[in-house]
Amino acid sequence: MPMQKGSTAARSKVMTAEEAVANIQDGSTIVIGGLISILCPEKVISALGNRFDTSGSPKNLTVVTPVRVGWDKGKTTGLDHFAKPGMLKRLISGSFNVKESPKITDMIRNNEIEAYSFSMGTLFHLIRNMAGEKNGMFTKVGLQTYVDPRIEGGKLNEKTTENINEVVQAAGEEYLYYRPLPINVAIIRGTTVDEDGNLSLEQEPVTLAGLEMAMAAKANGGYVIAQAKRLTAKGSLHPRSVAIPGILVDAVVIDPEQKQSLLDYNPSWTGEVKAPIDECAQPLPLNTKKIILRRAAQELGPDSVVNLGVGIPVSLPQLLMEENVFDQVTFCLEHGAVGGIPMGEEVFGAHINPRAILGSPQVFDYYHNGSLSATLLGFAQIDGAGNVNVSKFNGIFRGSGGFIDITHRTKRVLFCGTLTGGGLETQIRGGKLTILKEGKLKKFIPKVEHLTFNADAAREKGQEPLYITERAVFRLGSNGLVLTEYAPGIDIQKDILPFIDFEVEIDPAIKPMSSDIFA
């Protein structure tokens, strides 16, 4: 009905979390923003779990999270609010963690829900496509990995049987086609929101894809809930500060207790202040981690743009600061921060003193076109062909996160980890490495359990993966791994080959690793 002269403005969109989630219907597909504790709309998803407890509704939900949400605080958080029989039908995510979502991972393991693991960038881009009402998505990212339906199609358990992607031919080339993913509900978060639903992100360390999620829901006639820390009067936000406009938001939920992350508020993550770099420099002890990182750093040229994975790689910034070469590298992680000092595993994705903060879909555009200079990534398993597994091993669901996207076109891929795991003890003295106690777990095995990185595909694309451990360095040869370097003090026959469960070629020009690494 047309507005009448003198009529009052539309009512405020502000409501309680319970009122906001009351509109979510059975069988809905819900996309949730967040990165573990960062941007996690905890108050809203907690209210949704409580609604199911009291009413049995909504049930049979499909939940989509490019990055997992929730954290371990000794109570149910994040995705575990959906870990109730009958509430969750299907989970589609880029990452999983038993520490943060023990109930969800148990449901996957016990075949109580359908579960898919796809690459983070693929999910961000598929959501972006749905925001434009596109008919699914075509991509080459993930071909010949576990997300390829010819291998596993991203399915994590026996209950999950439907392929939601397929291999197609277009213009003589192979692509993965992901079918449309209509979104009914988007649950997102920001810092400040006005009564009309205009949302800003000034205290958030990353942007992720709240805008694309809201647009995807609206493109499907859906419903958008925005959680924020504080409310301001309508019209009071500067238009340049609005990240998600109110025309995309149906319900506003205020949580005054909302935290920036698990840690206390850090204004240097958002550019509010610039932290003195000297306060951030923490020299690393001379141990296996430092050896591996020093060797990896030798592969980085001046003005490199570098991505880091979880595990040993996250300590590279500290090493570069210690060795006074930090300014030669720009760090760019998949969650959106560019430049500055990545926080590491405490709050992965946040940077101290970032130079820019992009949306995750744009970061993955940058990765997919091959613009990264190099990436340092961890590994759980490596086989004789040079394939790598980080996503599913020893009964543990981790997902690939951004791993498949990052390794898709990056030429210099540096896999960093110890040769064995589970109790490895070493000593570094006089520029030499000694193994005091061998790890119980072998990581170099005949065949990886999950194909997260396909060495044959990397070879076809002209990539140059290097596999760096504390005692040995391998390159990818024409037939598999080639041992090219060994640590001073290490006997190849005694300390390396017995802990590799496949035949490995030894480079005729094999040499000791640089003695500087062990100084």
PAVEXKE-604715 format. One line per field, with one value per residue (C-alpha): x, y, z; residue in three letters; residue number from 1. Coordinates in pm, whole numbers, always signed. Layout:
x <- [X, ...];
y <- [Y, ...];
z <- [Z, ...];
residuo <- [ALA, ...];
num <- [NUM, ...];
//
This chain:
x <- [+0, +142, +261, +12, +111, +205, +241, +508, +824, +837, +885, +1230, +1372, +1519, +1386, +1496, +1691, +1391, +1162, +1412, +1450, +1075, +1038, +1274, +1080, +1132, +1353, +1525, +1873, +2063, +2397, +2591, +2878, +3178, +3532, +3551, +3496, +3536, +3205, +3019, +2650, +2640, +2333, +2114, +2222, +2197, +1838, +1766, +1896, +1686, +1376, +1423, +1466, +1133, +923, +1091, +1116, +1275, +1375, +1551, +1774, +2057, +2337, +2608, +2925, +3228, +3426, +3327, +3181, +3210, +3486, +3578, +3473, +3356, +3000, +2796, +2882, +2860, +2753, +2702, +2373, +2244, +2372, +2028, +1858, +1606, +1718, +2003, +1966, +2272, +2591, +2800, +3122, +3480, +3625, +3556, +3717, +3637, +3763, +3510, +3223, +3256, +2884, +2865, +3173, +3025, +2703, +2905, +3107, +2792, +2606, +2334, +2353, +2466, +2797, +2990, +3336, +3413, +3685, +3624, +3670, +3428, +3158, +3219, +3200, +2890, +2716, +2823, +2678, +2350, +2344, +2323, +2060, +2302, +2236, +2501, +2875, +3150, +3506, +3829, +3923, +3913, +3936, +4124, +4091, +3850, +3578, +3571, +3268, +3487, +3681, +3454, +3248, +3318, +3104, +3223, +3019, +2800, +2477, +2583, +2501, +2385, +2637, +2582, +2850, +2946, +3223, +3124, +3292, +3275, +3472, +3682, +3786, +3686, +3504, +3333, +2973, +2807, +2429, +2227, +2213, +1900, +1942, +1635, +1800, +2126, +2257, +2537, +2713, +2864, +2956, +2704, +2357, +2088, +1714, +1681, +1930, +2230, +2530, +2894, +3204, +3440, +3545, +3564, +3910, +3779, +3487, +3426, +3109, +2821, +2707, +2704, +2521, +2249, +2213, +2194, +1906, +1725, +1773, +1574, +1305, +1464, +1513, +1822, +1909, +2189, +2347, +2546, +2704, +2536, +2241, +2242, +1965, +1847, +2037, +2332, +2585, +2811, +2725, +3091, +3093, +2790, +2904, +2555, +2270, +1944, +1744, +1893, +1818, +1487, +1571, +1825, +1947, +2161, +2416, +2596, +2820, +2939, +3318, +3552, +3699, +3800, +4075, +4021, +3947, +4254, +4220, +4534, +4343, +4109, +4340, +4202, +4558, +4892, +5082, +5459, +5618, +5883, +5610, +5504, +5849, +5889, +6217, +6164, +6368, +6609, +6399, +6248, +5990, +6258, +6466, +6169, +6070, +6425, +6448, +6111, +6207, +6496, +6234, +6080, +6204, +6184, +5835, +5668, +5297, +5266, +4979, +5014, +4832, +4776, +5046, +5416, +5368, +5188, +5518, +5690, +5617, +5799, +6099, +6115, +6092, +6369, +6590, +6509, +6353, +5986, +5943, +6033, +5710, +5340, +5117, +4773, +4548, +4228, +4001, +4067, +4342, +4633, +4968, +5065, +5134, +4904, +4798, +4868, +4651, +4520, +4287, +4361, +4259, +4320, +4627, +4802, +4836, +4670, +4709, +4376, +4082, +3910, +3606, +3685, +3533, +3772, +4072, +3992, +3963, +4321, +4437, +4259, +4423, +4770, +4874, +5021, +5401, +5410, +5224, +5344, +5108, +5113, +5049, +4911, +5007, +5223, +5253, +5511, +5337, +5366, +4996, +4907, +4626, +4520, +4144, +4056, +4296, +4306, +3930, +3958, +3745, +3922, +3806, +4033, +3954, +4118, +4387, +4249, +4192, +4538, +4718, +4510, +4737, +5011, +5343, +5558, +5379, +5588, +5461, +5608, +5607, +5814, +5903, +5730, +5477, +5369, +5655, +5944, +6238, +6545, +6859, +7039, +7396, +7709, +7517, +7395, +7061, +7029, +6716, +6680, +6343, +6158, +5792, +5541, +5341, +5465, +5345, +5509, +5284, +5208, +4875, +4704, +4360, +4213, +4333, +4356, +4650, +4695, +5060, +4983, +4754, +5019, +5278, +5044, +4998, +5372, +5367, +5676, +5582, +5858, +5821, +6025, +6093, +6343, +6582, +6501, +6377, +6198, +6096, +5833, +5999, +5850, +5772, +5715, +5920, +6291, +6514, +6730, +6866, +6936, +7021, +7381, +7426, +7158, +7232, +7005, +6998, +6942, +6739, +6532, +6458, +6333, +6058, +5924, +5688, +5763, +6060, +6200, +6438, +6761, +6885, +7236, +7319, +7183, +7346, +7327, +7081, +7249, +7442, +7297, +6961, +7102, +7310];
y <- [+0, +346, +551, +819, +1178, +1231, +858, +747, +562, +185, +13, -82, -418, -470, -775, -1045, -1344, -1562, -1347, -1345, -1724, -1787, -1721, -2002, -2287, -2665, -2786, -2448, -2408, -2171, -2006, -1889, -1640, -1654, -1779, -1989, -1716, -1420, -1288, -1582, -1488, -1693, -1534, -1606, -1964, -2040, -1914, -2135, -2440, -2350, -2314, -2669, -2797, -2653, -2698, -2960, -2703, -2611, -2959, -3117, -2814, -2785, -2568, -2415, -2266, -2192, -2176, -2351, -2138, -2197, -2233, -2443, -2273, -2581, -2539, -2580, -2311, -2253, -2544, -2769, -2583, -2783, -3119, -3251, -3555, -3436, -3072, -3103, -3304, -3194, -2998, -2845, -2689, -2604, -2705, -2917, -2948, -3191, -2939, -2672, -2895, -3234, -3313, -3236, -3446, -3735, -3710, -3726, -4023, -4205, -4145, -3938, -3653, -3603, -3417, -3265, -3113, -2872, -2612, -2282, -2074, -2292, -2236, -1860, -1839, -2059, -1831, -1530, -1692, -1756, -1387, -1310, -1580, -1772, -2133, -2299, -2263, -2395, -2418, -2607, -2581, -2923, -3138, -3461, -3411, -3566, -3312, -3453, -3690, -3943, -3977, -3896, -3591, -3430, -3687, -3760, -4065, -4349, -4160, -3899, -4045, -3765, -3595, -3221, -3156, -3324, -3321, -3155, -3065, -2708, -2570, -2885, -2852, -3022, -2839, -2919, -2801, -2727, -2733, -2433, -2393, -2187, -2013, -1960, -1794, -1601, -1541, -1283, -1053, -706, -442, -158, -165, +99, +48, +0, -287, -107, -298, -195, -404, -155, -384, -705, -834, -972, -920, -1276, -1276, -1133, -921, -1213, -1432, -1175, -1121, -1496, -1527, -1229, -1365, -1668, -1465, -1556, -1411, -1236, -1200, -961, -976, -676, -549, -209, -22, +328, +553, +511, +725, +783, +548, +704, +537, +444, +246, +33, -317, -470, -230, -249, -333, -684, -728, -845, -884, -716, -881, -689, -868, -620, -906, -985, -1029, -950, -1299, -1541, -1298, -949, -668, -578, -248, -321, -597, -345, -49, +155, +176, +53, -171, -120, -408, -454, -564, -835, -987, -1312, -1491, -1861, -2121, -2323, -2635, -2839, -2568, -2305, -2534, -2605, -2239, -2124, -2372, -2264, -1896, -1964, -2020, -1673, -1394, -1019, -867, -1208, -1232, -1532, -1737, -1940, -2253, -2369, -2558, -2483, -2220, -1972, -1893, -1767, -1397, -1426, -1585, -1313, -1039, -1203, -1223, -866, -959, -919, -617, -831, -1032, -940, -1192, -1254, -1508, -1641, -1475, -1129, -942, -829, -723, -690, -977, -1281, -1376, -1747, -2020, -1818, -1620, -1752, -1500, -1181, -967, -710, -387, -508, -280, -382, -610, -772, -994, -1367, -1420, -1159, -1314, -1649, -1482, -1362, -1711, -1889, -1672, -1770, -1433, -1569, -1593, -1887, -2067, -2254, -2534, -2815, -3182, -3487, -3749, -3763, -4061, -4178, -4005, -3672, -3650, -3473, -3520, -3258, -3311, -3656, -3889, -4136, -4098, -3718, -3483, -3154, -3051, -2874, -2515, -2299, -2561, -2676, -2317, -2206, -2493, -2469, -2227, -2117, -2212, -2239, -2473, -2544, -2830, -2793, -3055, -3307, -3640, -3831, -3723, -3818, -3763, -3669, -3527, -3369, -3184, -2915, -2857, -2747, -2693, -3053, -3227, -3536, -3748, -3824, -3999, -4092, -4002, -4285, -4185, -4213, -3934, -4061, -4357, -4570, -4399, -4098, -4158, -3841, -3676, -3307, -3229, -3423, -3432, -3544, -3244, -3013, -3150, -3091, -2727, -2668, -2620, -2671, -2830, -2876, -3105, -2969, -3156, -3105, -3367, -3399, -3198, -3356, -3223, -3365, -3565, -3729, -4048, -3918, -3784, -3719, -3669, -3364, -3245, -3386, -3221, -3211, -3487, -3706, -4046, -4101, -4480, -4474, -4158, -4097, -4397, -4635, -4385, -4356, -4638, -4628, -4629, -4281, -4167, -4005, -3714, -3783, -3423, -3459, -3219, -3119, -2849, -2510, -2497, -2149, -2312, -2492, -2205];
z <- [+0, -85, +211, +314, +375, +735, +814, +1061, +953, +941, +1273, +1401, +1295, +1643, +1829, +2069, +1944, +2028, +1815, +1528, +1508, +1543, +1169, +1061, +904, +906, +624, +576, +431, +661, +585, +891, +887, +1116, +1164, +1483, +1746, +1507, +1367, +1524, +1577, +1896, +2056, +1753, +1688, +2061, +2057, +1756, +1941, +2246, +2027, +1901, +2257, +2364, +2050, +1830, +1553, +1319, +1211, +912, +859, +608, +749, +529, +684, +463, +789, +1110, +1391, +1764, +2022, +2322, +2645, +2828, +2705, +2389, +2132, +1758, +1541, +1843, +1906, +1605, +1729, +1825, +1672, +1414, +1406, +1157, +838, +642, +713, +434, +562, +474, +811, +1117, +1461, +1740, +1997, +1899, +1783, +1953, +1929, +1556, +1478, +1677, +1473, +1151, +1274, +1388, +1059, +1228, +975, +617, +600, +311, +320, +36, -2, +170, -144, -339, -77, -64, -442, -462, -210, -416, -726, -545, -447, -817, -876, -1095, -1183, -969, -1031, -1257, -1126, -1185, -819, -656, -966, -886, -510, -263, -354, -710, -734, -917, -591, -293, -388, -52, +131, +486, +591, +466, +532, +277, -63, -293, -520, -515, -774, -1099, -1358, -1685, -2013, -2145, -2440, -2437, -2070, -1749, -1469, -1143, -1159, -824, -839, -715, -339, -261, +76, +295, +594, +649, +1002, +1006, +1252, +1275, +1530, +1504, +1353, +1321, +1356, +980, +982, +830, +967, +1015, +1095, +1258, +1545, +1340, +1233, +902, +664, +536, +323, +526, +233, -11, +241, +295, -80, -143, +102, -50, -402, -289, -112, +219, +566, +710, +1079, +1176, +1521, +1649, +1968, +1974, +1833, +1692, +1567, +1210, +964, +1199, +1033, +771, +438, +380, +704, +615, +514, +478, +394, +585, +273, +306, +678, +826, +1194, +1422, +1742, +1989, +2209, +2439, +2561, +2208, +2198, +1914, +1958, +2232, +2329, +2465, +2219, +2012, +1822, +1617, +1432, +1274, +1213, +1502, +1637, +1508, +1749, +1780, +1591, +1861, +2098, +1854, +1797, +1991, +1908, +1839, +2029, +1818, +1762, +1479, +1403, +1358, +1135, +907, +886, +814, +528, +391, +414, +175, -95, -56, -279, -211, -229, -193, -117, +113, +255, +576, +687, +1043, +1232, +1194, +916, +1145, +1322, +1006, +1082, +1417, +1246, +979, +1242, +1442, +1134, +1021, +686, +778, +547, +245, +270, +262, +435, +286, +458, +307, +561, +417, +604, +387, +533, +895, +1132, +1126, +1477, +1443, +1588, +1885, +1659, +1311, +1045, +1244, +1165, +1379, +1176, +852, +551, +403, +479, +182, +158, +147, -201, -341, -165, -324, -665, -608, -507, -791, -1055, -930, -787, -462, -464, -223, +50, +358, +459, +712, +639, +815, +556, +242, +8, -242, -532, -348, -261, +64, +315, +570, +572, +712, +891, +1180, +1226, +1257, +1043, +973, +627, +383, +480, +214, +138, -199, -313, -203, -376, -694, -884, -643, -802, -486, -244, +67, +283, +631, +906, +1099, +942, +1222, +1485, +1833, +2077, +1845, +2044, +1887, +1985, +1789, +1892, +1709, +1386, +1378, +1437, +1656, +1696, +2067, +2048, +1731, +1686, +1712, +1404, +1049, +820, +499, +415, +106, +30, +186, +339, +187, -134, -45, -279, -602, -708, -1065, -1113, -966, -1206, -1502, -1391, -1361, -985, -770, -438, -182, +120, +410, +734, +1017, +874, +503, +206, -90, -429, -663, -938, -1245, -1052, -700, -413, -455, -149, -222, +116, +460, +791, +914, +1172, +1013, +858, +556, +592, +967, +1038, +721, +500, +777, +862, +507, +410, +38, -194, -233, -505, -386, -595, -729, -632, -276, -31, +335, +432, +484, +811, +876, +944, +1248, +1387];
residuo <- [MET, PRO, MET, GLN, LYS, GLY, SER, THR, ALA, ALA, ARG, SER, LYS, VAL, MET, THR, ALA, GLU, GLU, ALA, VAL, ALA, ASN, ILE, GLN, ASP, GLY, SER, THR, ILE, VAL, ILE, GLY, GLY, LEU, ILE, SER, ILE, LEU, CYS, PRO, GLU, LYS, VAL, ILE, SER, ALA, LEU, GLY, ASN, ARG, PHE, ASP, THR, SER, GLY, SER, PRO, LYS, ASN, LEU, THR, VAL, VAL, THR, PRO, VAL, ARG, VAL, GLY, TRP, ASP, LYS, GLY, LYS, THR, THR, GLY, LEU, ASP, HIS, PHE, ALA, LYS, PRO, GLY, MET, LEU, LYS, ARG, LEU, ILE, SER, GLY, SER, PHE, ASN, VAL, LYS, GLU, SER, PRO, LYS, ILE, THR, ASP, MET, ILE, ARG, ASN, ASN, GLU, ILE, GLU, ALA, TYR, SER, PHE, SER, MET, GLY, THR, LEU, PHE, HIS, LEU, ILE, ARG, ASN, MET, ALA, GLY, GLU, LYS, ASN, GLY, MET, PHE, THR, LYS, VAL, GLY, LEU, GLN, THR, TYR, VAL, ASP, PRO, ARG, ILE, GLU, GLY, GLY, LYS, LEU, ASN, GLU, LYS, THR, THR, GLU, ASN, ILE, ASN, GLU, VAL, VAL, GLN, ALA, ALA, GLY, GLU, GLU, TYR, LEU, TYR, TYR, ARG, PRO, LEU, PRO, ILE, ASN, VAL, ALA, ILE, ILE, ARG, GLY, THR, THR, VAL, ASP, GLU, ASP, GLY, ASN, LEU, SER, LEU, GLU, GLN, GLU, PRO, VAL, THR, LEU, ALA, GLY, LEU, GLU, MET, ALA, MET, ALA, ALA, LYS, ALA, ASN, GLY, GLY, TYR, VAL, ILE, ALA, GLN, ALA, LYS, ARG, LEU, THR, ALA, LYS, GLY, SER, LEU, HIS, PRO, ARG, SER, VAL, ALA, ILE, PRO, GLY, ILE, LEU, VAL, ASP, ALA, VAL, VAL, ILE, ASP, PRO, GLU, GLN, LYS, GLN, SER, LEU, LEU, ASP, TYR, ASN, PRO, SER, TRP, THR, GLY, GLU, VAL, LYS, ALA, PRO, ILE, ASP, GLU, CYS, ALA, GLN, PRO, LEU, PRO, LEU, ASN, THR, LYS, LYS, ILE, ILE, LEU, ARG, ARG, ALA, ALA, GLN, GLU, LEU, GLY, PRO, ASP, SER, VAL, VAL, ASN, LEU, GLY, VAL, GLY, ILE, PRO, VAL, SER, LEU, PRO, GLN, LEU, LEU, MET, GLU, GLU, ASN, VAL, PHE, ASP, GLN, VAL, THR, PHE, CYS, LEU, GLU, HIS, GLY, ALA, VAL, GLY, GLY, ILE, PRO, MET, GLY, GLU, GLU, VAL, PHE, GLY, ALA, HIS, ILE, ASN, PRO, ARG, ALA, ILE, LEU, GLY, SER, PRO, GLN, VAL, PHE, ASP, TYR, TYR, HIS, ASN, GLY, SER, LEU, SER, ALA, THR, LEU, LEU, GLY, PHE, ALA, GLN, ILE, ASP, GLY, ALA, GLY, ASN, VAL, ASN, VAL, SER, LYS, PHE, ASN, GLY, ILE, PHE, ARG, GLY, SER, GLY, GLY, PHE, ILE, ASP, ILE, THR, HIS, ARG, THR, LYS, ARG, VAL, LEU, PHE, CYS, GLY, THR, LEU, THR, GLY, GLY, GLY, LEU, GLU, THR, GLN, ILE, ARG, GLY, GLY, LYS, LEU, THR, ILE, LEU, LYS, GLU, GLY, LYS, LEU, LYS, LYS, PHE, ILE, PRO, LYS, VAL, GLU, HIS, LEU, THR, PHE, ASN, ALA, ASP, ALA, ALA, ARG, GLU, LYS, GLY, GLN, GLU, PRO, LEU, TYR, ILE, THR, GLU, ARG, ALA, VAL, PHE, ARG, LEU, GLY, SER, ASN, GLY, LEU, VAL, LEU, THR, GLU, TYR, ALA, PRO, GLY, ILE, ASP, ILE, GLN, LYS, ASP, ILE, LEU, PRO, PHE, ILE, ASP, PHE, GLU, VAL, GLU, ILE, ASP, PRO, ALA, ILE, LYS, PRO, MET, SER, SER, ASP, ILE, PHE, ALA];
num <- [1, 2, 3, 4, 5, 6, 7, 8, 9, 10, 11, 12, 13, 14, 15, 16, 17, 18, 19, 20, 21, 22, 23, 24, 25, 26, 27, 28, 29, 30, 31, 32, 33, 34, 35, 36, 37, 38, 39, 40, 41, 42, 43, 44, 45, 46, 47, 48, 49, 50, 51, 52, 53, 54, 55, 56, 57, 58, 59, 60, 61, 62, 63, 64, 65, 66, 67, 68, 69, 70, 71, 72, 73, 74, 75, 76, 77, 78, 79, 80, 81, 82, 83, 84, 85, 86, 87, 88, 89, 90, 91, 92, 93, 94, 95, 96, 97, 98, 99, 100, 101, 102, 103, 104, 105, 106, 107, 108, 109, 110, 111, 112, 113, 114, 115, 116, 117, 118, 119, 120, 121, 122, 123, 124, 125, 126, 127, 128, 129, 130, 131, 132, 133, 134, 135, 136, 137, 138, 139, 140, 141, 142, 143, 144, 145, 146, 147, 148, 149, 150, 151, 152, 153, 154, 155, 156, 157, 158, 159, 160, 161, 162, 163, 164, 165, 166, 167, 168, 169, 170, 171, 172, 173, 174, 175, 176, 177, 178, 179, 180, 181, 182, 183, 184, 185, 186, 187, 188, 189, 190, 191, 192, 193, 194, 195, 196, 197, 198, 199, 200, 201, 202, 203, 204, 205, 206, 207, 208, 209, 210, 211, 212, 213, 214, 215, 216, 217, 218, 219, 220, 221, 222, 223, 224, 225, 226, 227, 228, 229, 230, 231, 232, 233, 234, 235, 236, 237, 238, 239, 240, 241, 242, 243, 244, 245, 246, 247, 248, 249, 250, 251, 252, 253, 254, 255, 256, 257, 258, 259, 260, 261, 262, 263, 264, 265, 266, 267, 268, 269, 270, 271, 272, 273, 274, 275, 276, 277, 278, 279, 280, 281, 282, 283, 284, 285, 286, 287, 288, 289, 290, 291, 292, 293, 294, 295, 296, 297, 298, 299, 300, 301, 302, 303, 304, 305, 306, 307, 308, 309, 310, 311, 312, 313, 314, 315, 316, 317, 318, 319, 320, 321, 322, 323, 324, 325, 326, 327, 328, 329, 330, 331, 332, 333, 334, 335, 336, 337, 338, 339, 340, 341, 342, 343, 344, 345, 346, 347, 348, 349, 350, 351, 352, 353, 354, 355, 356, 357, 358, 359, 360, 361, 362, 363, 364, 365, 366, 367, 368, 369, 370, 371, 372, 373, 374, 375, 376, 377, 378, 379, 380, 381, 382, 383, 384, 385, 386, 387, 388, 389, 390, 391, 392, 393, 394, 395, 396, 397, 398, 399, 400, 401, 402, 403, 404, 405, 406, 407, 408, 409, 410, 411, 412, 413, 414, 415, 416, 417, 418, 419, 420, 421, 422, 423, 424, 425, 426, 427, 428, 429, 430, 431, 432, 433, 434, 435, 436, 437, 438, 439, 440, 441, 442, 443, 444, 445, 446, 447, 448, 449, 450, 451, 452, 453, 454, 455, 456, 457, 458, 459, 460, 461, 462, 463, 464, 465, 466, 467, 468, 469, 470, 471, 472, 473, 474, 475, 476, 477, 478, 479, 480, 481, 482, 483, 484, 485, 486, 487, 488, 489, 490, 491, 492, 493, 494, 495, 496, 497, 498, 499, 500, 501, 502, 503, 504, 505, 506, 507, 508, 509, 510, 511, 512, 513, 514, 515, 516, 517, 518, 519];
//
